[in-house]
Amino acid sequence: MCGRITQTRALEEYGRAVGWTEEEIRRRDIGGYRPEFNAAPGVPHLILRNVDDQPTIEMVAWRWLSGWAKKEGIAPAINAKREKLLGGYYRSLMKTGRVIVPADGWYEWTAEKSHKQPWYIKAKNDTPLFFAGLTNHFPDQEDEESTGFVIVTDDAAGGMVDIHGRRPVALSAEDARTWMDMTVTYEQAEQIARQMALGPDCFEWFKVSTDVNRASNHDAHLIEPI
C-alpha cells in the first residue's frame, strides 16, 4: 500500500534528478504546486512524463476510476498491483499512460497499543525517489471525475513487510526514464517494474509523529524521527 507520500523539493530538482535539463523541461498546470510533507490521494500532485518526446512536469489528481469501477460503484483506486499490470484492467494505461511520481518518501502505518503508528520510509542517501505510475490524463484533453494517476506497488520484502505488506515500485533514474519511454512496449515496462525496483537495502524507515494521521497537517516535523 502507498497511501501518503511526500514531495518536498522544488519541482526542478525532480527533473534534474531524473536526468532532464532545465532547458528541455516543459511545465504544465503546476501553478498550484507547493512542497507537501503529507500528500494525500484525491488531489493533484506532481508527475513526470514524456509528452510527444518532450520531458514534462505537471500536476494530476492522485486517483483513477476505471469505467468498470465507476459502473460498479467502486471507489477510485490510488495504487495498481504490479502483478496485474499485464491484465486487461491496466493494459491501456500501460500502453499509453506510464508516468513517474517523484517523491522523497512515503508513510505506512502499524497498529500499536490500540492506535495507528505512522512510519516514514525514504532513501538511505536522501535522494529523490521515482515511483512507477499510470495515468489516464492526457494533456490538452479535458479531465473528468475519473481522471488521475495511480502508483504501482509490489510485495514488500527484506524486513519492510514488518511495516506493510506492499510498497511502491521505486526505480533508478535510468529505469524511470525507460518506464516513461512510450517506444518501450508495455511488456518490457512490466519487466522493469518486476525486476528493477529498488530493494529494501536502499531504504530506511522510522516512527514519526501521529500528526501524520490527519491529512490536513503539512508541517516539516512530520518526517522527523521520534
C-alpha positions as CSV (number, residue, x, y, z in Angstrom):
1,M,0.0,0.0,0.0
2,C,1.1,3.6,-0.6
3,G,-1.5,6.0,0.9
4,R,0.6,9.1,1.6
5,I,3.8,10.4,0.1
6,T,6.0,13.5,0.4
7,Q,7.0,15.9,-2.4
8,T,9.1,18.4,-0.6
9,R,11.6,19.7,-3.2
10,A,11.5,22.3,-5.8
11,L,10.0,20.7,-8.9
12,E,13.1,21.5,-10.9
13,E,15.1,19.2,-8.6
14,Y,13.0,16.2,-9.5
15,G,13.5,16.9,-13.2
16,R,17.3,17.2,-12.7
17,A,17.4,14.1,-10.6
18,V,15.8,12.0,-13.3
19,G,18.3,13.3,-15.8
20,W,16.4,16.1,-17.5
21,T,17.9,19.6,-18.2
22,E,16.2,22.8,-17.2
23,E,16.0,23.8,-20.9
24,E,14.1,20.8,-22.0
25,I,11.5,20.5,-19.3
26,R,8.0,21.6,-20.2
27,R,5.8,22.6,-17.3
28,R,2.0,22.1,-17.4
29,D,-0.6,23.1,-14.9
30,I,1.8,23.4,-12.0
31,G,0.6,26.8,-10.6
32,G,-0.7,25.1,-7.5
33,Y,2.5,23.2,-6.6
34,R,3.8,23.6,-3.1
35,P,6.1,21.3,-1.0
36,E,4.0,18.6,0.5
37,F,5.0,16.8,3.7
38,N,1.7,14.8,3.8
39,A,0.4,14.4,0.2
40,A,-2.8,12.5,0.3
41,P,-4.9,10.9,-2.5
42,G,-7.7,12.7,-4.3
43,V,-5.9,16.0,-5.1
44,P,-3.3,17.0,-7.7
45,H,0.4,16.1,-7.1
46,L,3.5,16.2,-9.4
47,I,4.1,13.6,-12.0
48,L,6.8,13.3,-14.6
49,R,6.2,12.1,-18.1
50,N,7.1,12.3,-21.8
51,V,4.6,14.1,-24.0
52,D,5.5,13.9,-27.7
53,D,9.1,13.1,-26.6
54,Q,9.1,16.2,-24.5
55,P,10.1,15.9,-20.8
56,T,7.0,17.2,-19.0
57,I,6.2,18.1,-15.3
58,E,2.5,18.5,-14.5
59,M,0.1,18.1,-11.6
60,V,-2.6,15.4,-11.8
61,A,-5.0,14.1,-9.2
62,W,-3.9,11.0,-7.3
63,R,-6.8,8.7,-8.1
64,W,-8.2,6.7,-11.0
65,L,-11.7,5.4,-11.7
66,S,-12.0,2.9,-14.5
67,G,-15.2,2.6,-16.4
68,W,-15.8,-0.8,-14.8
69,A,-15.2,0.5,-11.3
70,K,-17.5,3.5,-11.9
71,K,-20.3,1.2,-13.2
72,E,-19.9,-1.0,-10.1
73,G,-19.9,1.9,-7.7
74,I,-16.3,1.1,-6.5
75,A,-14.2,3.9,-5.0
76,P,-11.3,5.3,-7.1
77,A,-8.0,3.4,-7.0
78,I,-4.8,5.0,-5.8
79,N,-2.5,2.0,-6.3
80,A,-2.1,-0.6,-9.0
81,K,-0.7,-4.0,-8.2
82,R,2.4,-4.8,-10.2
83,E,1.3,-8.4,-10.7
84,K,-1.8,-7.2,-12.5
85,L,-0.2,-4.8,-15.0
86,L,-0.4,-7.1,-17.9
87,G,-4.1,-7.9,-17.4
88,G,-6.9,-6.1,-19.2
89,Y,-7.6,-3.8,-16.4
90,Y,-4.4,-1.8,-16.7
91,R,-3.2,-2.7,-20.3
92,S,-4.4,0.5,-21.9
93,L,-2.7,2.6,-19.3
94,M,0.5,0.5,-19.6
95,K,0.5,1.2,-23.4
96,T,-0.2,5.0,-23.3
97,G,0.0,6.3,-19.7
98,R,3.2,5.4,-18.0
99,V,4.4,8.2,-15.7
100,I,6.8,8.7,-12.8
101,V,5.6,10.0,-9.4
102,P,8.6,11.8,-7.9
103,A,8.7,11.7,-4.1
104,D,11.1,12.0,-1.1
105,G,9.4,9.2,0.8
106,W,6.1,7.7,1.9
107,Y,4.2,6.7,5.0
108,E,2.9,3.4,6.3
109,W,1.1,2.5,9.5
110,T,1.2,-0.2,12.0
111,A,-1.3,-0.9,14.8
112,E,0.4,-0.5,18.2
113,K,-1.4,-0.4,21.6
114,S,-4.8,0.3,20.0
115,H,-3.6,3.2,17.9
116,K,-2.2,3.7,14.4
117,Q,1.6,4.4,14.4
118,P,2.9,6.1,11.3
119,W,6.3,5.3,9.9
120,Y,8.3,7.3,7.3
121,I,10.2,5.5,4.6
122,K,12.9,7.2,2.5
123,A,16.1,6.6,0.6
124,K,19.1,6.0,2.8
125,N,21.0,8.5,0.7
126,D,18.2,11.0,0.9
127,T,17.8,11.4,-2.8
128,P,14.5,11.7,-4.7
129,L,12.5,8.5,-5.4
130,F,10.9,7.7,-8.7
131,F,7.7,5.7,-8.3
132,A,6.3,3.9,-11.3
133,G,2.8,5.3,-12.1
134,L,0.0,5.1,-14.6
135,T,-2.4,7.8,-15.7
136,N,-5.4,8.3,-17.9
137,H,-4.8,12.0,-18.1
138,F,-3.7,13.4,-21.4
139,P,-2.6,17.0,-22.0
140,D,-4.9,19.2,-23.9
141,Q,-7.9,17.0,-23.1
142,E,-10.5,18.0,-20.5
143,D,-10.2,15.9,-17.3
144,E,-13.2,14.1,-15.9
145,E,-14.0,13.0,-12.4
146,S,-12.3,9.7,-13.2
147,T,-9.1,11.2,-14.5
148,G,-5.9,10.9,-12.4
149,F,-2.9,8.6,-11.7
150,V,-2.1,5.5,-9.6
151,I,1.2,4.4,-8.1
152,V,2.4,0.9,-8.9
153,T,3.0,-1.3,-5.8
154,D,4.6,-4.7,-5.3
155,D,5.1,-7.1,-2.4
156,A,7.3,-5.8,0.4
157,A,10.4,-7.8,1.2
158,G,13.5,-7.9,3.4
159,G,12.1,-6.5,6.6
160,M,9.8,-3.9,5.1
161,V,7.0,-6.4,5.4
162,D,7.1,-5.6,9.1
163,I,5.7,-2.2,8.2
164,H,3.4,-3.1,5.4
165,G,2.9,-6.0,3.0
166,R,3.2,-3.8,-0.1
167,R,5.4,-0.9,-1.2
168,P,5.6,1.4,-4.2
169,V,7.8,0.4,-7.1
170,A,10.7,2.8,-6.9
171,L,13.1,2.9,-9.8
172,S,16.5,4.3,-10.5
173,A,16.7,7.5,-12.6
174,E,17.8,5.4,-15.7
175,D,15.0,2.9,-15.3
176,A,12.5,5.7,-14.6
177,R,13.3,7.3,-17.9
178,T,12.8,3.9,-19.6
179,W,9.5,3.4,-17.9
180,M,8.3,6.8,-19.3
181,D,9.5,5.9,-22.8
182,M,6.4,5.0,-24.8
183,T,8.5,3.4,-27.5
184,V,9.2,0.7,-24.9
185,T,6.5,-2.0,-25.0
186,Y,4.2,-2.4,-22.1
187,E,5.5,-6.0,-21.6
188,Q,9.1,-4.6,-21.4
189,A,7.9,-1.9,-19.0
190,E,6.3,-4.6,-16.7
191,Q,9.6,-6.4,-16.6
192,I,11.3,-3.2,-15.4
193,A,8.7,-2.9,-12.6
194,R,9.1,-6.5,-11.7
195,Q,12.9,-6.9,-11.9
196,M,14.4,-3.4,-11.4
197,A,12.6,-2.0,-8.4
198,L,15.0,-0.7,-5.7
199,G,15.4,-3.3,-2.9
200,P,14.8,-2.8,0.8
201,D,18.5,-2.2,1.4
202,C,18.1,1.2,-0.4
203,F,15.7,2.5,2.3
204,E,15.5,3.4,5.9
205,W,12.3,3.7,8.0
206,F,11.4,5.1,11.4
207,K,8.5,6.1,13.5
208,V,7.1,9.6,13.1
209,S,4.5,11.8,14.8
210,T,0.9,10.7,14.8
211,D,0.2,14.2,13.5
212,V,0.7,12.5,10.1
213,N,-2.7,10.7,10.7
214,R,-4.5,14.0,10.0
215,A,-4.2,14.7,6.3
216,S,-4.6,18.4,6.8
217,N,-1.2,18.5,8.7
218,H,1.6,19.5,6.4
219,D,4.5,20.7,8.6
220,A,8.1,19.6,8.1
221,H,8.2,18.0,11.5
222,L,6.1,15.1,10.2
223,I,9.1,13.4,8.6
224,E,11.3,13.7,11.7
225,P,12.0,10.5,13.7
226,I,10.5,10.2,17.2
